[in-house]
Amino acid sequence: MSAKAILVVAKHGKNLHLLTDFLDDQGYDPWPASSIKEVDKTLRETDTLDMALIDVTGFGDSIWDRCERIRKGGVPFFIISPRKTGKAEEKSLSKGARDVLTKPLEKKRLLKLVEIILGE
């Protein structure tokens, strides 16, 4: 059985690297993207994404269009945010996110969410 593909979006290299390495260590196939251009490329080139983790920090409003495309593609996703505000949560959920995860991410909880979403 092949590893489940997870789109990992984060503008900040360190956050992207940490999340990608963590998922890789857990046996998943992370697809990192640190720019809107990379997100678009991944969405164009693969139709096998199983889920997405999207850190919206630093992207501006253009990231929400990508969330909409991901949702329309039937891919479950979570938004990662520095803090959980009512406005951020409302925007995220209105674009189809399953939930908003706040930084710092708790690895155990993140892994459990990934397992539940991917049916493992």
Secondary structure, DSSP 8 states (H G I E B T S, - for coil): ----EEEEE-SSHHHHHHHHHHHHHTT-EEEEE-SHHHHHHHHHH-S-EEEEEEE-TTT-THHHHHHHHHHHTT--EEEEESS--HHHHHHHHHTT-S-EEESS--HHHHHHHHHHHTT-
